[in-house]
């Protein structure tokens, strides 16, 4: 079974900026979104995607990624 990050990667087109969607899926949960975004960061370290933009929401105890745009490069 694929993870949400793997699905976003496989559903994206090469070289096209893709925003990780929030609405209408498990990604509406901020912790699920953050975990998926962090997995995409791992994919970036492996050379599969490029992180184009991200936004983090910080509270006193944690910092969660709440917006992420990536581009599939491989």
Backbone torsions as a table, in degrees:
resi	resn	phi	psi	omega
1	UNK	NA	135.5	-179.1
2	UNK	-79.6	150.2	172.0
3	UNK	-81.8	169.1	178.3
4	UNK	-64.1	-36.2	178.1
5	UNK	-66.7	-42.5	177.8
6	UNK	-62.3	-41.2	177.9
7	UNK	-63.4	-43.7	178.7
8	UNK	-62.0	-40.9	178.6
9	UNK	-63.1	-50.0	-177.0
10	UNK	-68.7	-28.4	179.1
11	UNK	-82.1	-11.1	-177.5
12	UNK	-85.4	160.6	177.7
13	UNK	-99.7	149.0	178.6
14	UNK	-60.1	131.5	173.2
15	UNK	74.8	3.3	-178.1
16	UNK	-106.9	129.2	178.1
17	UNK	-64.8	134.9	-177.0
18	UNK	-131.4	125.3	175.2
19	UNK	-88.4	133.3	176.8
20	UNK	-66.8	119.3	-174.3
21	UNK	-72.0	152.1	178.4
22	UNK	-112.5	-35.7	-169.8
23	UNK	-87.2	140.1	171.6
24	UNK	83.2	17.9	178.9
25	UNK	-153.6	-176.1	177.1
26	UNK	-63.7	-15.4	-179.9
27	UNK	-70.3	-7.0	174.8
28	UNK	-66.8	-25.9	176.1
29	UNK	-74.4	123.5	-175.2
30	UNK	-61.0	-30.8	179.7
31	UNK	-74.4	-35.8	176.4
32	UNK	-68.0	-43.0	178.5
33	UNK	-60.2	-47.4	-179.5
34	UNK	-60.2	-44.7	180.0
35	UNK	-63.4	-39.8	178.5
36	UNK	-67.1	-43.0	178.0
37	UNK	-62.3	-39.8	178.8
38	UNK	-66.4	-34.8	175.8
39	UNK	-65.7	-37.6	175.6
40	UNK	-65.3	-33.6	174.5
41	UNK	-63.1	-39.3	175.3
42	UNK	-62.1	-40.1	177.7
43	UNK	-64.3	-34.2	177.3
44	UNK	-65.7	-40.9	177.3
45	UNK	-63.5	-28.4	178.0
46	UNK	-85.3	-1.8	177.3
47	UNK	83.1	15.5	-179.6
48	UNK	-86.4	-35.6	-178.5
49	UNK	-135.2	164.7	171.4
50	UNK	-118.1	129.7	175.8
51	UNK	-81.6	118.3	-176.0
52	UNK	-90.5	-40.5	-177.1
53	UNK	-157.7	148.4	173.4
54	UNK	-152.7	157.5	176.1
55	UNK	-133.0	138.0	177.8
56	UNK	-115.5	141.5	174.9
57	UNK	-105.8	123.1	-176.9
58	UNK	-111.3	138.6	169.5
59	UNK	-119.3	-174.4	-179.8
60	UNK	-64.2	-32.7	-172.2
61	UNK	-105.4	-14.0	-175.7
62	UNK	-157.2	162.7	175.8
63	UNK	-128.8	118.2	-178.6
64	UNK	-114.9	138.9	173.3
65	UNK	-74.0	125.0	-178.9
66	UNK	-119.2	-0.1	173.4
67	UNK	-155.0	136.3	-179.0
68	UNK	-148.7	133.0	174.4
69	UNK	-120.7	132.9	-179.4
70	UNK	-134.9	166.3	177.4
71	UNK	-132.7	128.4	178.1
72	UNK	-75.3	126.2	-178.7
73	UNK	-117.5	-9.9	178.2
74	UNK	-145.0	NA	NA
